[in-house]
Amino acid sequence: MKATVYVTIKENVLDPQGNAVQGSLHTMGFDEVGKVRIGKYMELDLDTNDRAHAEERIKAMCEKLLANTVIEDYRFELEG
């Protein structure tokens, strides 16, 4: 089973990296770009066919390592 995990900074948390990218895009002439938020994208191959077990394990991975839940949100999708 394949898991796709998306981690993003919470809306109420400042994103200096996103602000830097936005400023650079404006400097390069891409003035139509509004707010930029930076995140992480991960693909994990899981050795299980049990969807409920996979969801439980991915949540644990996100809570313990993949996302800093104080300042980041996460979501995931399972295929297979």
PDB file of N, CA, C and O in Angstrom:
ATOM      1  N   MET A   1       0.840  -1.169   0.000  1.00  0.00           N
ATOM      2  CA  MET A   1       0.000   0.000   0.000  1.00  0.00           C
ATOM      3  C   MET A   1       0.889   1.237   0.000  1.00  0.00           C
ATOM      4  O   MET A   1       1.934   1.262   0.650  1.00  0.00           O
ATOM      5  N   LYS A   2       0.472   2.246  -0.722  1.00  0.00           N
ATOM      6  CA  LYS A   2       1.244   3.484  -0.814  1.00  0.00           C
ATOM      7  C   LYS A   2       0.534   4.590  -0.033  1.00  0.00           C
ATOM      8  O   LYS A   2      -0.677   4.777  -0.153  1.00  0.00           O
ATOM      9  N   ALA A   3       1.317   5.318   0.772  1.00  0.00           N
ATOM     10  CA  ALA A   3       0.794   6.462   1.511  1.00  0.00           C
ATOM     11  C   ALA A   3       1.457   7.729   0.994  1.00  0.00           C
ATOM     12  O   ALA A   3       2.673   7.772   0.805  1.00  0.00           O
ATOM     13  N   THR A   4       0.663   8.742   0.769  1.00  0.00           N
ATOM     14  CA  THR A   4       1.158  10.059   0.406  1.00  0.00           C
ATOM     15  C   THR A   4       0.842  10.990   1.562  1.00  0.00           C
ATOM     16  O   THR A   4      -0.316  11.125   1.958  1.00  0.00           O
ATOM     17  N   VAL A   5       1.872  11.635   2.108  1.00  0.00           N
ATOM     18  CA  VAL A   5       1.714  12.485   3.288  1.00  0.00           C
ATOM     19  C   VAL A   5       2.052  13.927   2.908  1.00  0.00           C
ATOM     20  O   VAL A   5       3.079  14.198   2.286  1.00  0.00           O
ATOM     21  N   TYR A   6       1.170  14.837   3.295  1.00  0.00           N
ATOM     22  CA  TYR A   6       1.377  16.271   3.064  1.00  0.00           C
ATOM     23  C   TYR A   6       1.458  16.950   4.425  1.00  0.00           C
ATOM     24  O   TYR A   6       0.567  16.787   5.259  1.00  0.00           O
ATOM     25  N   VAL A   7       2.522  17.708   4.648  1.00  0.00           N
ATOM     26  CA  VAL A   7       2.702  18.441   5.908  1.00  0.00           C
ATOM     27  C   VAL A   7       2.796  19.924   5.564  1.00  0.00           C
ATOM     28  O   VAL A   7       3.602  20.323   4.724  1.00  0.00           O
ATOM     29  N   THR A   8       1.971  20.733   6.214  1.00  0.00           N
ATOM     30  CA  THR A   8       1.970  22.174   5.963  1.00  0.00           C
ATOM     31  C   THR A   8       1.999  22.934   7.280  1.00  0.00           C
ATOM     32  O   THR A   8       1.551  22.440   8.315  1.00  0.00           O
ATOM     33  N   ILE A   9       2.533  24.138   7.218  1.00  0.00           N
ATOM     34  CA  ILE A   9       2.562  24.992   8.403  1.00  0.00           C
ATOM     35  C   ILE A   9       1.141  25.466   8.689  1.00  0.00           C
ATOM     36  O   ILE A   9       0.409  25.825   7.766  1.00  0.00           O
ATOM     37  N   LYS A  10       0.749  25.470   9.950  1.00  0.00           N
ATOM     38  CA  LYS A  10      -0.584  25.912  10.334  1.00  0.00           C
ATOM     39  C   LYS A  10      -0.792  27.363   9.906  1.00  0.00           C
ATOM     40  O   LYS A  10       0.151  28.153   9.863  1.00  0.00           O
ATOM     41  N   GLU A  11      -2.033  27.696   9.595  1.00  0.00           N
ATOM     42  CA  GLU A  11      -2.373  29.029   9.101  1.00  0.00           C
ATOM     43  C   GLU A  11      -1.968  30.145  10.055  1.00  0.00           C
ATOM     44  O   GLU A  11      -1.588  31.227   9.605  1.00  0.00           O
ATOM     45  N   ASN A  12      -2.040  29.909  11.352  1.00  0.00           N
ATOM     46  CA  ASN A  12      -1.741  30.966  12.328  1.00  0.00           C
ATOM     47  C   ASN A  12      -0.254  31.064  12.667  1.00  0.00           C
ATOM     48  O   ASN A  12       0.125  31.832  13.551  1.00  0.00           O
ATOM     49  N   VAL A  13       0.593  30.296  11.975  1.00  0.00           N
ATOM     50  CA  VAL A  13       2.035  30.307  12.220  1.00  0.00           C
ATOM     51  C   VAL A  13       2.715  31.047  11.067  1.00  0.00           C
ATOM     52  O   VAL A  13       2.403  30.806   9.901  1.00  0.00           O
ATOM     53  N   LEU A  14       3.632  31.936  11.391  1.00  0.00           N
ATOM     54  CA  LEU A  14       4.371  32.657  10.364  1.00  0.00           C
ATOM     55  C   LEU A  14       5.204  31.690   9.534  1.00  0.00           C
ATOM     56  O   LEU A  14       5.725  30.702  10.052  1.00  0.00           O
ATOM     57  N   ASP A  15       5.324  31.980   8.245  1.00  0.00           N
ATOM     58  CA  ASP A  15       6.082  31.132   7.331  1.00  0.00           C
ATOM     59  C   ASP A  15       7.155  31.978   6.647  1.00  0.00           C
ATOM     60  O   ASP A  15       6.947  32.444   5.527  1.00  0.00           O
ATOM     61  N   PRO A  16       8.309  32.184   7.308  1.00  0.00           N
ATOM     62  CA  PRO A  16       9.343  33.033   6.712  1.00  0.00           C
ATOM     63  C   PRO A  16       9.875  32.494   5.382  1.00  0.00           C
ATOM     64  O   PRO A  16      10.229  33.277   4.500  1.00  0.00           O
ATOM     65  N   GLN A  17       9.936  31.185   5.229  1.00  0.00           N
ATOM     66  CA  GLN A  17      10.403  30.613   3.969  1.00  0.00           C
ATOM     67  C   GLN A  17       9.403  30.928   2.848  1.00  0.00           C
ATOM     68  O   GLN A  17       9.798  31.277   1.736  1.00  0.00           O
ATOM     69  N   GLY A  18       8.133  30.802   3.147  1.00  0.00           N
ATOM     70  CA  GLY A  18       7.101  31.156   2.172  1.00  0.00           C
ATOM     71  C   GLY A  18       7.166  32.627   1.801  1.00  0.00           C
ATOM     72  O   GLY A  18       7.011  32.983   0.633  1.00  0.00           O
ATOM     73  N   ASN A  19       7.397  33.494   2.800  1.00  0.00           N
ATOM     74  CA  ASN A  19       7.520  34.932   2.535  1.00  0.00           C
ATOM     75  C   ASN A  19       8.724  35.223   1.645  1.00  0.00           C
ATOM     76  O   ASN A  19       8.645  36.073   0.757  1.00  0.00           O
ATOM     77  N   ALA A  20       9.836  34.526   1.873  1.00  0.00           N
ATOM     78  CA  ALA A  20      11.035  34.719   1.054  1.00  0.00           C
ATOM     79  C   ALA A  20      10.780  34.296  -0.386  1.00  0.00           C
ATOM     80  O   ALA A  20      11.194  34.984  -1.319  1.00  0.00           O
ATOM     81  N   VAL A  21      10.102  33.171  -0.572  1.00  0.00           N
ATOM     82  CA  VAL A  21       9.794  32.696  -1.917  1.00  0.00           C
ATOM     83  C   VAL A  21       8.846  33.681  -2.606  1.00  0.00           C
ATOM     84  O   VAL A  21       9.025  33.995  -3.783  1.00  0.00           O
ATOM     85  N   GLN A  22       7.853  34.161  -1.886  1.00  0.00           N
ATOM     86  CA  GLN A  22       6.922  35.141  -2.457  1.00  0.00           C
ATOM     87  C   GLN A  22       7.673  36.399  -2.901  1.00  0.00           C
ATOM     88  O   GLN A  22       7.444  36.896  -4.004  1.00  0.00           O
ATOM     89  N   GLY A  23       8.561  36.914  -2.058  1.00  0.00           N
ATOM     90  CA  GLY A  23       9.342  38.094  -2.403  1.00  0.00           C
ATOM     91  C   GLY A  23      10.213  37.863  -3.626  1.00  0.00           C
ATOM     92  O   GLY A  23      10.316  38.734  -4.491  1.00  0.00           O
ATOM     93  N   SER A  24      10.837  36.702  -3.703  1.00  0.00           N
ATOM     94  CA  SER A  24      11.680  36.380  -4.855  1.00  0.00           C
ATOM     95  C   SER A  24      10.866  36.284  -6.137  1.00  0.00           C
ATOM     96  O   SER A  24      11.293  36.757  -7.191  1.00  0.00           O
ATOM     97  N   LEU A  25       9.688  35.669  -6.041  1.00  0.00           N
ATOM     98  CA  LEU A  25       8.827  35.571  -7.223  1.00  0.00           C
ATOM     99  C   LEU A  25       8.411  36.959  -7.702  1.00  0.00           C
ATOM    100  O   LEU A  25       8.393  37.224  -8.903  1.00  0.00           O
ATOM    101  N   HIS A  26       8.078  37.840  -6.766  1.00  0.00           N
ATOM    102  CA  HIS A  26       7.710  39.208  -7.140  1.00  0.00           C
ATOM    103  C   HIS A  26       8.890  39.910  -7.801  1.00  0.00           C
ATOM    104  O   HIS A  26       8.717  40.610  -8.799  1.00  0.00           O
ATOM    105  N   THR A  27      10.088  39.725  -7.251  1.00  0.00           N
ATOM    106  CA  THR A  27      11.299  40.331  -7.823  1.00  0.00           C
ATOM    107  C   THR A  27      11.535  39.839  -9.251  1.00  0.00           C
ATOM    108  O   THR A  27      12.047  40.579 -10.092  1.00  0.00           O
ATOM    109  N   MET A  28      11.163  38.597  -9.517  1.00  0.00           N
ATOM    110  CA  MET A  28      11.358  38.008 -10.843  1.00  0.00           C
ATOM    111  C   MET A  28      10.228  38.367 -11.811  1.00  0.00           C
ATOM    112  O   MET A  28      10.223  37.920 -12.958  1.00  0.00           O
ATOM    113  N   GLY A  29       9.274  39.174 -11.346  1.00  0.00           N
ATOM    114  CA  GLY A  29       8.198  39.615 -12.230  1.00  0.00           C
ATOM    115  C   GLY A  29       6.918  38.823 -12.127  1.00  0.00           C
ATOM    116  O   GLY A  29       5.999  39.051 -12.913  1.00  0.00           O
ATOM    117  N   PHE A  30       6.822  37.901 -11.187  1.00  0.00           N
ATOM    118  CA  PHE A  30       5.594  37.109 -11.008  1.00  0.00           C
ATOM    119  C   PHE A  30       4.706  37.784  -9.963  1.00  0.00           C
ATOM    120  O   PHE A  30       4.476  37.251  -8.877  1.00  0.00           O
ATOM    121  N   ASP A  31       4.217  38.965 -10.321  1.00  0.00           N
ATOM    122  CA  ASP A  31       3.454  39.785  -9.373  1.00  0.00           C
ATOM    123  C   ASP A  31       2.077  39.220  -9.041  1.00  0.00           C
ATOM    124  O   ASP A  31       1.455  39.635  -8.063  1.00  0.00           O
ATOM    125  N   GLU A  32       1.597  38.276  -9.849  1.00  0.00           N
ATOM    126  CA  GLU A  32       0.276  37.703  -9.599  1.00  0.00           C
ATOM    127  C   GLU A  32       0.266  36.739  -8.419  1.00  0.00           C
ATOM    128  O   GLU A  32      -0.805  36.328  -7.973  1.00  0.00           O
ATOM    129  N   VAL A  33       1.439  36.372  -7.906  1.00  0.00           N
ATOM    130  CA  VAL A  33       1.527  35.426  -6.792  1.00  0.00           C
ATOM    131  C   VAL A  33       1.147  36.129  -5.492  1.00  0.00           C
ATOM    132  O   VAL A  33       1.722  37.156  -5.133  1.00  0.00           O
ATOM    133  N   GLY A  34       0.183  35.563  -4.808  1.00  0.00           N
ATOM    134  CA  GLY A  34      -0.207  36.073  -3.497  1.00  0.00           C
ATOM    135  C   GLY A  34       0.598  35.377  -2.416  1.00  0.00           C
ATOM    136  O   GLY A  34       1.816  35.236  -2.524  1.00  0.00           O
ATOM    137  N   LYS A  35      -0.080  34.953  -1.398  1.00  0.00           N
ATOM    138  CA  LYS A  35       0.579  34.299  -0.263  1.00  0.00           C
ATOM    139  C   LYS A  35       1.177  32.955  -0.678  1.00  0.00           C
ATOM    140  O   LYS A  35       0.556  32.192  -1.418  1.00  0.00           O
ATOM    141  N   VAL A  36       2.388  32.675  -0.195  1.00  0.00           N
ATOM    142  CA  VAL A  36       3.059  31.397  -0.450  1.00  0.00           C
ATOM    143  C   VAL A  36       3.259  30.699   0.888  1.00  0.00           C
ATOM    144  O   VAL A  36       3.737  31.304   1.848  1.00  0.00           O
ATOM    145  N   ARG A  37       2.893  29.430   0.946  1.00  0.00           N
ATOM    146  CA  ARG A  37       3.115  28.599   2.129  1.00  0.00           C
ATOM    147  C   ARG A  37       3.964  27.411   1.696  1.00  0.00           C
ATOM    148  O   ARG A  37       3.684  26.785   0.674  1.00  0.00           O
ATOM    149  N   ILE A  38       4.987  27.102   2.461  1.00  0.00           N
ATOM    150  CA  ILE A  38       5.895  26.006   2.137  1.00  0.00           C
ATOM    151  C   ILE A  38       5.525  24.787   2.976  1.00  0.00           C
ATOM    152  O   ILE A  38       5.166  24.918   4.146  1.00  0.00           O
ATOM    153  N   GLY A  39       5.613  23.606   2.378  1.00  0.00           N
ATOM    154  CA  GLY A  39       5.301  22.384   3.092  1.00  0.00           C
ATOM    155  C   GLY A  39       6.206  21.242   2.661  1.00  0.00           C
ATOM    156  O   GLY A  39       7.210  21.446   1.978  1.00  0.00           O
ATOM    157  N   LYS A  40       5.832  20.036   3.073  1.00  0.00           N
ATOM    158  CA  LYS A  40       6.597  18.830   2.752  1.00  0.00           C
ATOM    159  C   LYS A  40       5.660  17.810   2.115  1.00  0.00           C
ATOM    160  O   LYS A  40       4.475  17.741   2.440  1.00  0.00           O
ATOM    161  N   TYR A  41       6.216  17.027   1.205  1.00  0.00           N
ATOM    162  CA  TYR A  41       5.492  15.972   0.519  1.00  0.00           C
ATOM    163  C   TYR A  41       6.300  14.691   0.656  1.00  0.00           C
ATOM    164  O   TYR A  41       7.498  14.684   0.372  1.00  0.00           O
ATOM    165  N   MET A  42       5.664  13.612   1.087  1.00  0.00           N
ATOM    166  CA  MET A  42       6.365  12.345   1.268  1.00  0.00           C
ATOM    167  C   MET A  42       5.542  11.197   0.692  1.00  0.00           C
ATOM    168  O   MET A  42       4.313  11.203   0.765  1.00  0.00           O
ATOM    169  N   GLU A  43       6.228  10.222   0.124  1.00  0.00           N
ATOM    170  CA  GLU A  43       5.603   8.981  -0.320  1.00  0.00           C
ATOM    171  C   GLU A  43       6.204   7.838   0.473  1.00  0.00           C
ATOM    172  O   GLU A  43       7.426   7.722   0.573  1.00  0.00           O
ATOM    173  N   LEU A  44       5.360   6.998   1.033  1.00  0.00           N
ATOM    174  CA  LEU A  44       5.816   5.851   1.812  1.00  0.00           C
ATOM    175  C   LEU A  44       5.163   4.592   1.273  1.00  0.00           C
ATOM    176  O   LEU A  44       3.957   4.572   1.030  1.00  0.00           O
ATOM    177  N   ASP A  45       5.943   3.551   1.086  1.00  0.00           N
ATOM    178  CA  ASP A  45       5.407   2.246   0.713  1.00  0.00           C
ATOM    179  C   ASP A  45       5.258   1.432   1.993  1.00  0.00           C
ATOM    180  O   ASP A  45       6.220   1.226   2.733  1.00  0.00           O
ATOM    181  N   LEU A  46       4.043   0.976   2.235  1.00  0.00           N
ATOM    182  CA  LEU A  46       3.744   0.215   3.448  1.00  0.00           C
ATOM    183  C   LEU A  46       3.546  -1.249   3.105  1.00  0.00           C
ATOM    184  O   LEU A  46       2.896  -1.583   2.114  1.00  0.00           O
ATOM    185  N   ASP A  47       4.103  -2.113   3.921  1.00  0.00           N
ATOM    186  CA  ASP A  47       4.003  -3.550   3.711  1.00  0.00           C
ATOM    187  C   ASP A  47       2.779  -4.090   4.450  1.00  0.00           C
ATOM    188  O   ASP A  47       2.891  -4.874   5.393  1.00  0.00           O
ATOM    189  N   THR A  48       1.613  -3.646   3.992  1.00  0.00           N
ATOM    190  CA  THR A  48       0.353  -4.120   4.566  1.00  0.00           C
ATOM    191  C   THR A  48      -0.765  -3.908   3.555  1.00  0.00           C
ATOM    192  O   THR A  48      -0.686  -3.019   2.707  1.00  0.00           O
ATOM    193  N   ASN A  49      -1.795  -4.720   3.648  1.00  0.00           N
ATOM    194  CA  ASN A  49      -2.997  -4.549   2.838  1.00  0.00           C
ATOM    195  C   ASN A  49      -4.189  -4.159   3.706  1.00  0.00           C
ATOM    196  O   ASN A  49      -5.296  -3.975   3.200  1.00  0.00           O
ATOM    197  N   ASP A  50      -3.964  -4.035   5.008  1.00  0.00           N
ATOM    198  CA  ASP A  50      -5.013  -3.679   5.965  1.00  0.00           C
ATOM    199  C   ASP A  50      -5.100  -2.159   6.058  1.00  0.00           C
ATOM    200  O   ASP A  50      -4.239  -1.517   6.659  1.00  0.00           O
ATOM    201  N   ARG A  51      -6.135  -1.593   5.463  1.00  0.00           N
ATOM    202  CA  ARG A  51      -6.279  -0.132   5.388  1.00  0.00           C
ATOM    203  C   ARG A  51      -6.375   0.508   6.772  1.00  0.00           C
ATOM    204  O   ARG A  51      -5.749   1.540   7.014  1.00  0.00           O
ATOM    205  N   ALA A  52      -7.135  -0.075   7.669  1.00  0.00           N
ATOM    206  CA  ALA A  52      -7.291   0.484   9.017  1.00  0.00           C
ATOM    207  C   ALA A  52      -5.949   0.496   9.755  1.00  0.00           C
ATOM    208  O   ALA A  52      -5.606   1.466  10.430  1.00  0.00           O
ATOM    209  N   HIS A  53      -5.211  -0.583   9.614  1.00  0.00           N
ATOM    210  CA  HIS A  53      -3.883  -0.657  10.251  1.00  0.00           C
ATOM    211  C   HIS A  53      -2.942   0.384   9.634  1.00  0.00           C
ATOM    212  O   HIS A  53      -2.188   1.046  10.347  1.00  0.00           O
ATOM    213  N   ALA A  54      -2.993   0.520   8.315  1.00  0.00           N
ATOM    214  CA  ALA A  54      -2.135   1.495   7.633  1.00  0.00           C
ATOM    215  C   ALA A  54      -2.457   2.914   8.102  1.00  0.00           C
ATOM    216  O   ALA A  54      -1.542   3.699   8.348  1.00  0.00           O
ATOM    217  N   GLU A  55      -3.735   3.255   8.229  1.00  0.00           N
ATOM    218  CA  GLU A  55      -4.127   4.583   8.703  1.00  0.00           C
ATOM    219  C   GLU A  55      -3.604   4.838  10.114  1.00  0.00           C
ATOM    220  O   GLU A  55      -3.084   5.913  10.412  1.00  0.00           O
ATOM    221  N   GLU A  56      -3.747   3.844  10.967  1.00  0.00           N
ATOM    222  CA  GLU A  56      -3.268   3.958  12.349  1.00  0.00           C
ATOM    223  C   GLU A  56      -1.752   4.181  12.395  1.00  0.00           C
ATOM    224  O   GLU A  56      -1.265   5.021  13.152  1.00  0.00           O
ATOM    225  N   ARG A  57      -1.023   3.430  11.589  1.00  0.00           N
ATOM    226  CA  ARG A  57       0.437   3.538  11.576  1.00  0.00           C
ATOM    227  C   ARG A  57       0.908   4.872  10.988  1.00  0.00           C
ATOM    228  O   ARG A  57       1.844   5.480  11.507  1.00  0.00           O
ATOM    229  N   ILE A  58       0.267   5.326   9.914  1.00  0.00           N
ATOM    230  CA  ILE A  58       0.645   6.609   9.312  1.00  0.00           C
ATOM    231  C   ILE A  58       0.373   7.747  10.292  1.00  0.00           C
ATOM    232  O   ILE A  58       1.193   8.655  10.426  1.00  0.00           O
ATOM    233  N   LYS A  59      -0.766   7.708  10.976  1.00  0.00           N
ATOM    234  CA  LYS A  59      -1.050   8.743  11.987  1.00  0.00           C
ATOM    235  C   LYS A  59       0.038   8.757  13.057  1.00  0.00           C
ATOM    236  O   LYS A  59       0.493   9.824  13.467  1.00  0.00           O
ATOM    237  N   ALA A  60       0.452   7.589  13.505  1.00  0.00           N
ATOM    238  CA  ALA A  60       1.507   7.500  14.522  1.00  0.00           C
ATOM    239  C   ALA A  60       2.825   8.057  13.985  1.00  0.00           C
ATOM    240  O   ALA A  60       3.529   8.775  14.696  1.00  0.00           O
ATOM    241  N   MET A  61       3.158   7.734  12.751  1.00  0.00           N
ATOM    242  CA  MET A  61       4.390   8.246  12.146  1.00  0.00           C
ATOM    243  C   MET A  61       4.365   9.774  12.061  1.00  0.00           C
ATOM    244  O   MET A  61       5.357  10.439  12.359  1.00  0.00           O
ATOM    245  N   CYS A  62       3.236  10.310  11.656  1.00  0.00           N
ATOM    246  CA  CYS A  62       3.107  11.769  11.540  1.00  0.00           C
ATOM    247  C   CYS A  62       3.217  12.434  12.905  1.00  0.00           C
ATOM    248  O   CYS A  62       3.910  13.440  13.056  1.00  0.00           O
ATOM    249  N   GLU A  63       2.541  11.879  13.890  1.00  0.00           N
ATOM    250  CA  GLU A  63       2.542  12.469  15.231  1.00  0.00           C
ATOM    251  C   GLU A  63       3.919  12.387  15.893  1.00  0.00           C
ATOM    252  O   GLU A  63       4.296  13.282  16.649  1.00  0.00           O
ATOM    253  N   LYS A  64       4.667  11.323  15.613  1.00  0.00           N
ATOM    254  CA  LYS A  64       5.945  11.108  16.291  1.00  0.00           C
ATOM    255  C   LYS A  64       7.152  11.670  15.548  1.00  0.00           C
ATOM    256  O   LYS A  64       8.150  12.016  16.180  1.00  0.00           O
ATOM    257  N   LEU A  65       7.084  11.770  14.197  1.00  0.00           N
ATOM    258  CA  LEU A  65       8.285  12.149  13.455  1.00  0.00           C
ATOM    259  C   LEU A  65       8.038  13.073  12.266  1.00  0.00           C
ATOM    260  O   LEU A  65       8.723  14.085  12.118  1.00  0.00           O
ATOM    261  N   LEU A  66       7.083  12.741  11.433  1.00  0.00           N
ATOM    262  CA  LEU A  66       6.965  13.420  10.139  1.00  0.00           C
ATOM    263  C   LEU A  66       6.443  14.848  10.232  1.00  0.00           C
ATOM    264  O   LEU A  66       6.738  15.666   9.360  1.00  0.00           O
ATOM    265  N   ALA A  67       5.675  15.163  11.268  1.00  0.00           N
ATOM    266  CA  ALA A  67       5.122  16.514  11.416  1.00  0.00           C
ATOM    267  C   ALA A  67       5.352  17.002  12.840  1.00  0.00           C
ATOM    268  O   ALA A  67       5.254  16.234  13.797  1.00  0.00           O
ATOM    269  N   ASN A  68       5.654  18.273  12.963  1.00  0.00           N
ATOM    270  CA  ASN A  68       5.712  18.919  14.275  1.00  0.00           C
ATOM    271  C   ASN A  68       4.312  19.475  14.514  1.00  0.00           C
ATOM    272  O   ASN A  68       3.985  20.564  14.043  1.00  0.00           O
ATOM    273  N   THR A  69       3.491  18.734  15.239  1.00  0.00           N
ATOM    274  CA  THR A  69       2.074  19.065  15.349  1.00  0.00           C
ATOM    275  C   THR A  69       1.795  20.345  16.126  1.00  0.00           C
ATOM    276  O   THR A  69       0.652  20.802  16.164  1.00  0.00           O
ATOM    277  N   VAL A  70       2.808  20.928  16.741  1.00  0.00           N
ATOM    278  CA  VAL A  70       2.634  22.220  17.397  1.00  0.00           C
ATOM    279  C   VAL A  70       2.467  23.314  16.351  1.00  0.00           C
ATOM    280  O   VAL A  70       1.666  24.231  16.530  1.00  0.00           O
ATOM    281  N   ILE A  71       3.226  23.217  15.255  1.00  0.00           N
ATOM    282  CA  ILE A  71       3.191  24.269  14.236  1.00  0.00           C
ATOM    283  C   ILE A  71       2.776  23.772  12.852  1.00  0.00           C
ATOM    284  O   ILE A  71       2.625  24.575  11.932  1.00  0.00           O
ATOM    285  N   GLU A  72       2.591  22.460  12.690  1.00  0.00           N
ATOM    286  CA  GLU A  72       2.264  21.915  11.378  1.00  0.00           C
ATOM    287  C   GLU A  72       0.998  21.060  11.420  1.00  0.00           C
ATOM    288  O   GLU A  72       0.684  20.417  12.422  1.00  0.00           O
ATOM    289  N   ASP A  73       0.289  21.079  10.300  1.00  0.00           N
ATOM    290  CA  ASP A  73      -0.835  20.177  10.073  1.00  0.00           C
ATOM    291  C   ASP A  73      -0.371  19.106   9.100  1.00  0.00           C
ATOM    292  O   ASP A  73       0.589  19.308   8.357  1.00  0.00           O
ATOM    293  N   TYR A  74      -1.053  17.971   9.105  1.00  0.00           N
ATOM    294  CA  TYR A  74      -0.740  16.937   8.128  1.00  0.00           C
ATOM    295  C   TYR A  74      -2.017  16.289   7.648  1.00  0.00           C
ATOM    296  O   TYR A  74      -3.047  16.303   8.323  1.00  0.00           O
ATOM    297  N   ARG A  75      -1.920  15.727   6.472  1.00  0.00           N
ATOM    298  CA  ARG A  75      -3.003  14.899   5.929  1.00  0.00           C
ATOM    299  C   ARG A  75      -2.332  13.829   5.089  1.00  0.00           C
ATOM    300  O   ARG A  75      -1.184  13.984   4.675  1.00  0.00           O
ATOM    301  N   PHE A  76      -3.049  12.743   4.838  1.00  0.00           N
ATOM    302  CA  PHE A  76      -2.456  11.684   4.035  1.00  0.00           C
ATOM    303  C   PHE A  76      -3.531  11.002   3.210  1.00  0.00           C
ATOM    304  O   PHE A  76      -4.723  11.064   3.511  1.00  0.00           O
ATOM    305  N   GLU A  77      -3.061  10.349   2.160  1.00  0.00           N
ATOM    306  CA  GLU A  77      -3.919   9.559   1.282  1.00  0.00           C
ATOM    307  C   GLU A  77      -3.312   8.169   1.162  1.00  0.00           C
ATOM    308  O   GLU A  77      -2.091   8.016   1.132  1.00  0.00           O
ATOM    309  N   LEU A  78      -4.166   7.166   1.096  1.00  0.00           N
ATOM    310  CA  LEU A  78      -3.705   5.785   0.929  1.00  0.00           C
ATOM    311  C   LEU A  78      -4.197   5.249  -0.410  1.00  0.00           C
ATOM    312  O   LEU A  78      -5.340   5.481  -0.802  1.00  0.00           O
ATOM    313  N   GLU A  79      -3.321   4.530  -1.105  1.00  0.00           N
ATOM    314  CA  GLU A  79      -3.669   3.884  -2.365  1.00  0.00           C
ATOM    315  C   GLU A  79      -3.300   2.407  -2.262  1.00  0.00           C
ATOM    316  O   GLU A  79      -2.265   2.035  -1.709  1.00  0.00           O
ATOM    317  N   GLY A  80      -4.172   1.597  -2.805  1.00  0.00           N
ATOM    318  CA  GLY A  80      -3.843   0.175  -2.857  1.00  0.00           C
ATOM    319  C   GLY A  80      -4.567  -0.653  -1.847  1.00  0.00           C
ATOM    320  O   GLY A  80      -4.374  -1.868  -1.792  1.00  0.00           O
TER     321      GLY A  80
END
